[in-house]
Structures are given as C-alpha cells and as structure tokens.
Amino acid sequence: MGTLYLVATPIGNLEDITLRALRVLKEVSLIAAEDTRRARLLLDHYGISTPVTSYFEGNWRQKTGRVLRQLEEGDVALISEAGMPGLSDPGYELVRAALERGFPVTAVPGPTALVTALVLSGLPTDRFLYLGFLPRRASQRRVLLKEVAGVRWTLVAFEAPHRLRESLADMEAILGDRPVAVCRELTKMYEEVWRGTISGARAYFADGEPRGEFTLVIGGASGEEQWDEAEVRAALEERLQAGVSPARAAREVAALSGWPRRRVYELLTTDGIRNTQ
C-alpha cells in the first residue's frame, strides 16, 4: 500500500523547495500535478524524471480512480500549480478519497502564498480568515464580502489581475476603507507588496492593466461593536420620518453604526426603506 504525499512546490522562485520535497518527488512512482507544464519546468530544473499525470479542476473526477489504483502499487505525490496542494484546488478531493480507502496521507510542507503574504502585510497575524479565490461573479463576491464584513480577524484572499480593480471597489463599498496589503508576484523577480488603504490601492492600480498573481491581505473589522441590520434599518427610518434627506441619513447612520456608507445607502435604494416614507 502506497502513501499519498502532499508536496509543496515553489510559488515563484525555484530555489524555494525543501530537500525532502526533492527526494520524495524522485522516489514516488507517480506525480499528480495540477499544471503539468509548470510541473515539468520544476522537475527538469532538478533533473527529476518521475512520470507525471494531470490532476486539476476539469478532470479530477476521472483521474481519482487512476491515482488510487497507482497507490495500490506504490507512493504518489500530489503537487499544485504552485504552493501547498489542497488549498483552493481539487487536491482535497483526492485526500478524502485516499483516506476513505485506507491509504496513508502525509504532507511535505513548504511554500504557500497565503502565509507569505500574511507575514509580509504588516497586519495582525495572530488570527486570520482565508477566503480562497474571490468569486468570479460580482454578485457572489459581494455576498461573500458582506458575510465577512463583521469579522475582526485579518482576511486573506487570492484574486486574478483582471478582476483586481472591481474587487477593490467592492471591498471599499462593503468593508469600508480598511488597511490592505496587495501582494503581487511573490518570490518572483518583480515581487511587489503595496501597503496602505483600500482607497489608496484603488488609486495606485487605476492606471494600466494589473499583471501577475495577487494575494490580498485586508484588515479585520474595527474593535467597535457594529450594529446589526435591524438597528441600521430602524435608525434610517427614524431619520427619514423626521424629514432628513436620504443622503444625510445614510451618512449619519454609517458614522454611528460602523457600516460603510454605501452599504447603508443600499438599504435605502434597494430594500424599499426610502420608498415607504
């Protein structure tokens, strides 16, 4: 019975790999790789000739059986496109299937963009919430951001370059103008960590097309107790009934409640509070 090895690989710099990882990749009978082209670059660099098969989001259902059959004959290594397999990739499906069949599973730890960005951010690291890749659809992304708006822990998320500006705009609207570290191309030649506020990041990345792989580290909600939605609604209705303009009501309630002003104003324009007055 073979062992399934979860092997961390470099997120950029090819030197960021452990001696144990290199040994395991040489000794296993098969490497299941999320991106076979990236895998071959790494393996060729270190002179490793182990057979490679693809295992990614589009084929994991078909490939899981093959990998399990290979585990009956010998050890298998799972590697992601970069970093630690099982984070934001289908690796956890293989881990679950291997465990259900009784195969040993072990990790060979190493690089991960998640922790690298977190410790470089300058934001609190004692507690954090990993959001994975932000949803592609704007509506789903906004739902997720609203769900975590009150979390006081540091938030970490991955984002594609062509959606960076839209995501930053949604963050400012829903989370408020919080501290943020925008980490780009970590460990690579053009590594960049931009630190500031969300509004500042929006201005910084406004010109030109963002390029590279981005990891966003966002400050958690402030320590002040935030109102729940019922309290916000009640405060808005009270001001509107007193003749206060919607814009002023939203501004005042946002300042008192800890909610971003645009979120408060959304309640006025989309949930019917304004129209009932």
Secondary structure, 3 states (H helix, E strand, C coil): CCCEEEECECCCCCCCCCHHHHHHHHHCCEEEECCHHHHHHHHHHCCCCCCEEECCCCCHHHHHHHHHHHHCCCCEEEECCCECCCCCCCHHHHHHHHHHCCCCEEEECCCCHHHHHHHHHCCCCCCEEEEEECCCCHHHHHHHHHHHCCCCCEEEEEECHHHHHHHHHHHHHHHCCCEEEEEECCCCCCCEEEEEEHHHHHHHCCCCCCCCCEEEEECCCCCCCCCCHHHHHHHHHHHHHCCCCHHHHHHHHHHHHCCCHHHHHHHHHHCCCHHHC
